[in-house]
Amino acid sequence: MPTIEATRAGFSWDIPTYYNIGVDICDRHAEINPAATAIIDVGPQGNAITYSFGALRDLSNQLANVLSARCVRGDRVAVLLPQSVETAAAHIAITKMGCISLPLFTLFGPEALMHRLADSGACAVITNAAGAKILAGLRDALPALHTVLSVNGGAAEDFHTLCAAQPTDFTPAPTQADDPAILIYTSGTTGAPKGALHAHRVLLGHLPGVEMSHDFFPQPGDRIWTPADWAWIGGLLDVLMPALHHRVPVVACRFEKFTAKAAFDLIRDHGIRNAFLPPTALKLMRLDTPAQPVPMRSVASGGETLGKELISWGQQVFGTTINEFYGQTECNMIVSSCAALAPAEPGVMGFAVPGHAVAVINDGRMCDTGEEGSIAVRAPDPVMFLEYWNKPDATAEKFVQIDGDQWLLTGDKGAMTPSGRIRFIGRDDDIISSGGYRIGPAEIEDCLITHPAVQLAGVVGKPDPIRGSVVAAYVQLAAGHDPSDTLAADIAAHVKTRLAAYEYPRVIRFIDDMPMTTTGKIIRANLRARAEKEAQDEP
């Protein structure tokens, strides 16, 4: 068995001066083997259509020709679609144009979309009928947004009609590896979500972590899927783009409602050998374990620490060890376990991935083994973001200097173990990790107080055996309103329809006095203590 030390010693980065994500993951393969399978697009009824790299290149080139008449290099173009061949083609077209791709989640409500589109100054959105309907009510407030294309009708121009009228030839922009390519918004504890701007090189930066978390991906016969939406870095840059880079077929399938049976059936029916399954998905699948094992070559997971029982269950059901990885939108896939290198160590994230310098620091120095500190990554690093969009101060606050080197602070606490792995201890901020999503409380609190019955609201995570945490809102009512189950449901629906379904508070508690600091800030630590006690007291 190879060792992590030998793997790290044999690794070196090869980042070319000129590099384009779209060319790399599509056109490069289409020139060599245009018939090779790129996407297996599984529809709601289970019907599957296979798309080759040649077909993906042609569609992305047609779309690039459509958009080139309306957008210029550097413009932000949003993609508001579920997993589908059009989603992949859109990201490929946008990056080939030298524009900046803006992934957006289909469960975002009007306020969440409004913030991201306005803040980014997006000029175009590629969406579906449902997305176009929401956007129709926002366009008057978005002067930069001049183009909305829909893949299936609705209040927008028709994506397929426009593409069909265009030639399948397109000359990609000569982008450099450090040129901006993708803008992904990440939740924070203060203020609205910030846009993490990534360069084309971000894909190359992801590859070692993807390869390690999937036991030296790719191997002959690999075929990958994830229930994680491609609007998130975990779906887009942990699965879709790395797989296409390696010419591994990607199964596109986003369930309307995730169930264990649907996931197991999909894996069996489509010969899926590799999957990124968030911890919540694994826990739900464990509750409905099939009678017969479902063999997989590799399963990766991230977002929460995996326990001994879940790892053992995965070995029995999948016939492989689930590899845990760690990162964040700003700097992803920097730590990973790898069963092909070393046995799993339950409760420990893994090793620093080759090519990334990851350390635990405290008070401007490196921590000793076992000492708690802040998890940090040394810059420069190919996977590291360029900046927060239009937020230089927030960007600067993300970094510290130690012995002449610049280190990015992840905002999480950890400790080095004697084996050289990193143990995750907890978040250094108030981010809620629920079902694999990182949720910022500030955005939810801002939405809650727009409800006429809410005077003050504090949002924290309440421990949950399935999701890790659920969003819990502690609400101080305005005068003239009385607590009731009906009001709680109405307040929850208020958030669910304006932000996103995964962000709404599943727990609402009415309180008389909000714990506040002398400067008027909500003391979330107090609320977290209440939520934790509630969870402990529950049967």
C-alpha positions in Angstrom: 0.0 0.0 0.0 1.4 3.5 -0.9 1.8 5.9 2.0 0.6 9.5 2.4 4.3 10.6 2.9 5.3 9.0 -0.4 2.3 10.4 -2.2 3.0 13.9 -0.9 6.7 13.7 -1.8 5.9 12.6 -5.3 3.4 15.4 -5.9 4.1 18.8 -7.7 1.8 21.4 -9.1 1.7 21.9 -12.9 -0.4 25.1 -13.4 0.0 26.4 -17.0 0.0 30.1 -17.7 -2.9 29.8 -20.1 -5.8 27.6 -18.9 -9.6 27.5 -19.5 -12.0 25.3 -17.5 -14.5 24.9 -20.4 -11.8 23.8 -22.9 -10.3 21.4 -20.3 -13.4 19.6 -19.3 -15.1 19.5 -22.7 -13.4 20.6 -25.9 -10.1 18.8 -25.1 -11.9 15.4 -24.9 -14.2 16.2 -27.8 -11.2 16.6 -30.1 -9.7 13.2 -29.1 -12.9 11.1 -28.7 -16.1 13.0 -29.4 -18.2 9.9 -28.9 -17.1 9.3 -25.3 -19.9 9.6 -22.7 -19.9 12.8 -20.8 -23.3 13.1 -19.1 -26.1 10.6 -18.4 -29.1 12.9 -17.8 -31.7 11.0 -15.7 -35.2 12.6 -15.9 -37.8 12.7 -13.2 -39.4 9.5 -14.4 -36.1 7.7 -14.6 -35.7 8.0 -18.3 -32.0 8.6 -19.2 -30.4 10.3 -22.1 -26.6 9.9 -22.8 -24.7 12.9 -24.1 -21.2 12.6 -25.6 -18.4 15.1 -25.2 -18.9 16.0 -28.9 -22.6 16.8 -28.2 -21.6 18.8 -25.1 -19.1 20.8 -27.0 -21.6 21.6 -29.8 -24.3 22.7 -27.3 -21.9 24.8 -25.3 -20.5 26.4 -28.4 -24.0 27.3 -29.6 -24.8 28.8 -26.3 -21.5 30.7 -26.3 -22.4 32.2 -29.7 -25.8 33.2 -28.3 -24.3 34.9 -25.3 -21.4 36.5 -27.1 -23.8 38.8 -28.9 -25.0 40.1 -25.5 -22.2 39.7 -23.0 -18.5 40.6 -23.0 -15.5 39.0 -21.3 -15.7 39.4 -17.5 -19.5 39.7 -17.4 -21.2 37.6 -14.8 -23.7 35.0 -16.2 -25.9 33.1 -13.7 -26.9 29.5 -14.0 -30.2 28.8 -12.1 -30.8 25.1 -13.0 -30.9 21.7 -11.4 -28.5 18.9 -12.5 -28.9 18.5 -16.2 -26.9 18.6 -19.5 -27.9 22.2 -20.0 -26.4 23.1 -16.6 -23.1 21.6 -17.6 -23.2 23.2 -21.1 -23.9 26.6 -19.5 -20.9 26.5 -17.2 -18.7 25.3 -20.1 -19.9 28.0 -22.4 -19.6 30.8 -19.9 -16.0 29.9 -19.0 -15.0 29.4 -22.6 -16.2 33.0 -23.3 -14.0 34.3 -20.5 -17.1 35.4 -18.6 -17.7 34.5 -14.9 -20.1 31.7 -14.1 -22.5 32.4 -11.2 -24.1 29.1 -9.9 -27.5 29.7 -8.2 -29.5 27.1 -6.3 -33.0 26.4 -7.6 -34.5 26.5 -4.1 -33.5 30.1 -3.6 -36.4 32.4 -3.1 -36.8 36.0 -4.4 -34.7 37.7 -1.7 -31.8 35.3 -2.0 -31.7 35.6 -5.8 -32.1 39.3 -5.6 -29.1 39.8 -3.4 -26.8 37.6 -5.5 -27.9 39.0 -8.9 -27.7 42.6 -7.7 -24.4 42.2 -5.9 -22.7 40.4 -8.8 -24.2 42.7 -11.4 -25.2 39.6 -13.5 -26.1 40.4 -17.1 -27.8 37.1 -18.0 -29.4 34.1 -16.3 -29.9 30.6 -17.8 -32.8 29.0 -16.0 -36.1 27.1 -16.4 -39.7 28.1 -16.3 -39.9 28.1 -12.5 -36.8 30.3 -12.3 -38.0 32.6 -15.0 -41.3 33.1 -13.1 -39.4 34.3 -10.0 -37.0 36.5 -12.1 -39.9 38.2 -13.8 -40.8 39.9 -10.6 -37.2 41.0 -9.9 -36.1 42.4 -13.3 -37.2 45.9 -12.7 -34.8 46.1 -9.7 -32.0 44.5 -11.7 -30.9 47.0 -14.4 -27.8 45.0 -15.4 -29.9 41.9 -16.1 -30.8 42.1 -19.8 -31.1 38.4 -20.8 -33.0 35.5 -19.3 -33.0 32.1 -21.2 -35.2 29.2 -20.2 -34.7 25.6 -21.1 -38.4 24.7 -20.9 -40.5 27.7 -21.6 -42.0 30.3 -19.4 -41.5 34.0 -19.2 -38.1 34.1 -21.0 -36.4 33.5 -24.3 -36.2 29.9 -25.4 -32.7 28.4 -24.7 -32.9 25.6 -27.3 -34.4 27.7 -30.1 -31.7 30.3 -29.8 -29.0 27.7 -29.6 -30.3 25.7 -32.6 -29.9 28.8 -34.7 -26.2 29.1 -34.0 -23.2 27.4 -35.5 -21.4 24.7 -33.5 -18.0 26.4 -33.9 -16.7 28.8 -31.3 -13.2 30.1 -30.5 -12.6 30.1 -26.8 -11.1 33.2 -25.1 -7.4 32.8 -24.3 -7.8 32.9 -20.5 -4.9 32.6 -18.1 -5.1 30.3 -15.1 -5.4 33.3 -12.7 -8.3 34.9 -14.7 -11.6 34.9 -12.8 -14.0 32.1 -13.8 -16.6 31.2 -11.1 -18.3 33.3 -8.5 -20.0 31.3 -5.7 -21.8 33.0 -2.8 -21.1 31.7 0.7 -23.1 32.4 3.8 -21.5 34.3 6.6 -22.4 35.1 10.2 -22.6 38.9 9.7 -24.2 40.7 6.8 -25.4 39.2 3.6 -23.7 36.3 1.7 -20.4 37.2 0.1 -19.3 36.1 -3.4 -16.1 34.0 -3.4 -14.4 34.7 -6.7 -12.4 31.8 -8.1 -9.9 31.7 -11.0 -9.8 29.0 -13.7 -7.0 27.3 -11.8 -9.5 26.4 -9.0 -10.4 23.2 -10.9 -6.8 22.1 -11.0 -6.5 22.9 -7.3 -9.4 20.6 -6.6 -8.0 17.6 -8.4 -5.7 16.2 -5.7 -8.4 16.2 -3.1 -11.0 14.6 -5.4 -8.5 12.0 -6.5 -7.5 11.2 -2.8 -11.1 11.1 -1.5 -12.1 8.7 -4.2 -9.1 6.3 -3.6 -7.0 7.5 -6.6 -9.7 8.6 -8.9 -10.1 7.8 -11.8 -10.0 4.1 -12.3 -11.2 2.1 -15.3 -15.0 1.9 -15.3 -15.6 4.8 -12.9 -19.0 6.6 -13.1 -19.9 9.3 -10.6 -23.0 10.9 -9.1 -23.9 13.2 -6.2 -27.2 14.3 -4.8 -25.5 17.6 -4.0 -26.7 20.4 -6.3 -24.3 21.6 -8.9 -25.0 25.1 -7.7 -22.7 24.4 -4.7 -19.0 24.0 -4.8 -19.4 20.4 -3.5 -21.5 19.4 -6.6 -19.8 21.6 -9.2 -16.1 21.4 -8.3 -16.0 18.2 -6.2 -17.9 16.1 -8.8 -19.0 17.5 -12.2 -15.9 19.4 -13.3 -13.2 17.0 -11.9 -15.0 14.0 -13.4 -15.3 15.7 -16.9 -11.6 16.7 -16.6 -10.8 13.0 -16.1 -13.3 11.9 -18.9 -15.4 10.1 -16.3 -19.1 9.9 -17.1 -21.3 12.0 -14.7 -24.9 10.9 -13.8 -27.1 14.0 -13.6 -30.0 13.4 -11.3 -31.5 15.7 -8.7 -34.4 14.1 -6.9 -37.4 16.3 -6.1 -37.2 14.6 -2.6 -34.2 12.6 -1.6 -35.0 9.1 -0.3 -32.7 6.2 0.5 -34.6 3.9 -1.9 -34.3 6.4 -4.8 -30.6 6.8 -4.2 -29.9 3.0 -4.0 -32.0 2.4 -7.1 -30.2 5.1 -9.0 -26.8 3.6 -8.1 -27.8 0.1 -9.1 -29.7 1.1 -12.3 -26.9 3.3 -13.7 -23.9 1.4 -12.6 -22.6 4.2 -10.5 -19.2 3.3 -8.9 -18.4 6.6 -7.2 -20.4 9.1 -5.2 -20.1 12.2 -3.1 -22.8 11.6 -0.4 -23.2 14.3 2.2 -23.5 13.0 5.8 -27.2 13.7 6.0 -27.8 11.6 2.8 -25.7 8.8 4.3 -27.7 8.9 7.6 -31.0 8.7 5.7 -29.7 5.8 3.6 -28.6 4.0 6.8 -32.2 4.2 8.1 -33.4 2.3 5.1 -30.5 -0.1 4.5 -31.2 -2.5 1.5 -31.3 -6.2 2.0 -28.4 -6.7 -0.4 -25.2 -4.7 -0.5 -24.8 -2.0 -3.2 -21.1 -2.3 -4.2 -19.3 1.0 -4.9 -15.6 1.6 -5.7 -15.5 4.9 -3.7 -17.7 7.0 -1.6 -16.6 10.5 -0.3 -18.4 12.6 2.2 -17.8 16.1 3.7 -19.5 18.7 5.8 -19.7 16.9 9.1 -17.3 14.5 10.9 -18.2 10.8 10.2 -18.5 8.5 13.2 -17.3 5.0 13.7 -20.8 3.5 13.2 -21.4 5.3 9.8 -18.0 4.3 8.5 -18.6 0.6 9.5 -22.1 0.7 7.9 -20.6 2.1 4.7 -18.1 -0.8 4.6 -20.9 -3.3 4.9 -23.3 -1.8 2.4 -20.9 -0.3 -0.2 -18.0 -2.6 0.3 -15.7 0.4 0.6 -14.6 2.8 3.3 -16.2 6.2 3.1 -13.5 8.9 2.8 -14.1 12.1 4.7 -12.9 15.4 3.2 -12.8 19.0 4.4 -12.8 22.5 2.9 -14.9 25.5 2.3 -16.1 27.6 -0.6 -13.1 29.9 -0.4 -10.5 27.1 -0.2 -12.0 23.6 -0.8 -10.7 20.0 -0.8 -7.6 20.7 1.3 -8.0 17.8 3.8 -9.0 14.2 3.1 -8.9 10.7 4.3 -8.0 8.0 1.8 -8.6 4.3 2.6 -6.2 3.4 -0.2 -3.4 5.1 1.7 -4.3 4.5 5.4 -7.2 3.0 7.4 -9.9 5.4 8.5 -9.6 7.1 11.8 -13.2 7.7 12.9 -13.8 11.3 14.2 -10.7 12.6 12.4 -11.0 14.4 9.0 -7.8 13.2 7.4 -4.5 14.3 6.1 -3.6 17.6 4.4 -4.0 16.8 0.7 -0.8 16.7 -1.3 -0.1 20.1 -2.7 -1.8 22.0 0.1 0.0 23.3 3.3 -2.6 23.0 6.1 -1.7 23.8 9.7 -3.4 24.5 13.0 -2.3 27.9 14.3 -2.8 30.1 17.4 -1.6 33.5 18.4 0.7 33.8 15.3 2.4 30.4 15.8 2.0 26.8 14.8 0.2 24.7 17.4 1.8 21.6 19.0 0.3 18.2 18.3 -3.1 17.9 20.1 -3.3 21.7 20.8 -6.5 23.3 19.7 -6.2 26.2 17.2 -7.5 27.7 14.0 -7.3 25.6 10.8 -5.4 27.6 8.2 -4.0 27.1 4.7 -0.8 28.7 3.3 -1.1 31.0 0.3 -0.7 31.0 -2.6 -2.6 27.9 -3.4 -4.3 27.0 -6.7 -7.6 26.1 -5.0 -7.7 29.3 -3.0 -10.2 32.1 -4.0 -9.0 35.3 -5.5 -11.2 37.6 -3.3 -14.6 38.3 -2.0 -16.5 40.1 -4.8 -16.3 43.9 -4.2 -15.3 43.4 -0.5 -11.5 44.1 -0.1 -11.8 44.5 3.6 -13.5 41.2 4.1 -10.9 39.6 1.9 -8.0 41.0 3.9 -9.6 39.8 7.2 -9.5 36.3 5.9 -5.6 36.2 6.0 -2.9 36.4 8.7 0.9 36.6 8.5 3.1 34.0 10.2 6.9 34.1 9.8 6.6 35.9 6.5 4.0 33.6 5.0 0.4 34.4 4.4 -2.2 32.0 5.8 -5.9 31.8 5.0 -8.1 31.3 8.1 -10.9 28.8 7.5 -12.8 30.0 10.6 -12.8 26.5 12.0 -11.1 25.0 15.1 -9.0 21.8 14.9 -6.0 20.0 16.2 -3.2 17.9 14.7 -3.2 14.3 15.8 -0.1 12.1 16.4 -0.8 10.4 13.1 -0.4 13.7 11.2 -4.1 14.0 10.5 -6.4 16.9 11.4 -9.2 16.6 13.9 -12.2 18.9 13.5 -13.3 20.5 16.8 -15.9 23.1 15.9 -16.8 26.2 14.0 -15.1 29.4 15.0 -18.2 31.3 14.1 -22.0 30.8 14.0 -22.4 29.0 10.8 -25.0 26.3 11.0 -24.1 23.0 9.3 -27.4 21.3 8.4 -27.8 18.5 6.0 -24.6 19.3 4.3 -25.5 23.0 3.8 -23.6 25.8 5.4 -26.2 28.3 6.6 -25.5 31.8 7.8 -27.9 33.0 10.6 -27.7 36.7 9.7 -29.6 36.3 6.4 -32.3 34.3 8.1 -32.6 36.8 11.0 -32.9 39.6 8.5 -35.7 37.8 6.8 -37.5 36.9 10.0 -37.8 40.5 11.2 -39.6 41.4 8.0 -42.5 39.3 9.3 -45.0 41.8 10.9 -45.2 39.7 14.1 -41.5 39.5 14.7 -39.7 42.2 16.7 -36.3 40.4 17.2 -35.0 37.1 16.1 -31.9 35.0 16.9 -31.0 32.0 14.8 -28.7 29.1 15.8 -28.2 25.4 15.1 -30.0 22.9 17.2 -28.4 19.4 17.3 -30.2 16.9 15.2 -29.4 13.1 14.8 -30.0 13.1 11.1 -29.1 16.6 9.7 -26.3 17.3 12.2 -28.2 20.5 13.1 -31.5 22.1 12.2 -32.2 25.8 12.0 -33.7 27.1 15.3 -35.2 30.6 15.6 -35.7 32.3 18.9 -38.3 35.0 18.3 -39.4 38.0 20.4 -42.8 39.0 19.2 -44.0 42.5 18.4 -46.7 44.1 20.5 -50.2 42.8 19.8 -49.1 39.3 18.8 -49.4 36.2 20.9 -47.4 32.9 20.6 -49.2 30.0 18.8 -48.4 27.0 16.7 -50.2 28.7 13.8 -48.0 31.8 14.1 -44.9 29.7 14.3 -45.9 27.9 11.1 -46.6 31.2 9.3 -43.2 32.6 10.4 -41.4 29.5 9.1 -43.2 29.7 5.8 -42.3 33.4 5.5 -38.6 32.4 5.5 -39.1 29.3 3.3 -40.7 31.2 0.5 -38.3 34.1 0.6 -34.9 32.5 1.0 -34.5 28.8 0.5 -36.3 25.7 1.7 -33.2 24.4 3.5 -32.8 27.7 5.4 -36.2 28.0 7.0 -36.3 27.4 10.8 -37.6 24.0 11.6 -37.8 25.0 15.2 -39.3 28.2 16.4 -39.3 29.2 20.1 -41.0 32.3 21.4 -39.1 34.2 24.1 -39.8 37.3 26.1 -36.3 38.8 26.2 -33.6 38.4 23.6 -30.1 38.0 25.0 -28.2 41.0 23.8 -24.7 42.5 24.4 -24.4 46.1 25.5 -23.7 47.1 21.9 -27.0 45.5 20.7 -25.7 42.2 19.3 -27.6 39.0 19.8 -25.7 36.6 22.1 -26.0 33.5 20.0 -24.0 31.5 22.5 -26.8 31.9 24.9 -29.3 30.7 22.4 -27.1 27.8 21.3 -27.0 26.6 25.0 -30.8 26.7 25.1 -31.0 24.7 21.8 -28.5 22.1 23.0 -30.3 21.7 26.3 -33.6 21.2 24.4 -32.0 18.5 22.3 -30.6 16.7 25.3 -33.9 16.8 27.1 -35.8 15.3 24.1 -36.5 11.6 24.2 
